[in-house]
Amino acid sequence: MPGTDFAAFAAALPKVELHLHLVGSASIDTTLALARRHPDGGVPTDREELRRFYTFTDFPHFLDIYHLVNHLVTTGADVVTLLDGLAAELAARTVRYAEVQVTAVRNRMAGIGYDDLAQALVDGRALARERHGVVLNWIFDADSVLGPAGAEETVDFAIKYRPEGTVGLGLGGPEVGVSRADFAPAFRRARDAGLHCLPHAGETVGPAEVWAAVRELGAERIGHGIGSATDPKLLEHLASRDIALEVCPSSNVATGAVASLAEHPLPTLLAAGVPVTLATDDPGMFHNDMTTEYQLCHDVFGLGVEELAAIARTGARVAFCSTELRGRILAEIDEVVASVRG
């Protein structure tokens, strides 16, 4: 719309975030505090050094750094601290609801018992709502590096503890040399237990693993999914089955999954009618936030008010939140768009 202040619009637009990792959400200040508690953890304790530390050469390098930071989170109290900071940041970016990926097995490996982790998630969720007005739900994310056994342990945790806000099972980590199909038994158990199936696929590889996530894992949404862009039949399938992609443009550039924002396949996905929602992935490490992701879509891809509002509506529509919250978010989006239309 002529004369629209897109920065103001992006800031005001109510949002949901459906692809967000707990440890990767930690702000620079939070990570510095954790690093200073654990000076032998391999993570810089100086602000500028930490920012440089978060310059990734490729996806494997990013995972190495992520795991180092993960090992700084060693108590339930640390998890609550992360969630409090995350909710404050989300509220500042008009994010009303988020689904947070929690890699429970990695938290256990860092020293947090499952009883403590489950209680920390309950406490952190209550704090996020009461202090910041943000609703958080949980996706328990299996790490592909830990193989099918790690995925089974993740499902065990989700089923046994099922902390309030539990919505699904995810699958992250490297894709090269790792088949999504290997994790089918764990996802079958998750579905049988009433959990939604929300794996990453097609982040750093092509369409074959996205097909596998859909066919073998029963994916209801796909984390990233940008590898779908080269397969017209897959794009048609995603569009016709209403399988949304959680697209994280800044993340994809930071990890080298795409060479630049200008080369990002988001326009191809939208043109094919694939449901798309925007997310930050690991904002503490990529120095991004939800408002800047929407602004980038305007600056780089030329998306206007109606296109950005449609993406925000898609996020609310495919979120596993309450019907009441979804309706409230959609109504807020309509109000902001109406104010821009004048």
PyMOL commands that set and color helices and strands:
alter all, ss='L'
color gray80, all
select helices_A, chain A and resi 6-12+23-25+28-37+47-53+59-70+76-92+104-109+114-132+144-161+180-192+207-217+226-230+232-240+249-254+261-263+266-271+283-286+290-301+305-318+323-341
alter helices_A, ss='H'
color red, helices_A
select strands_A, chain A and resi 15-21+95-102+135-143+166-172+196-201+221-224+244-247+276-278
alter strands_A, ss='S'
color yellow, strands_A
deselect
rebuild
show_as cartoon
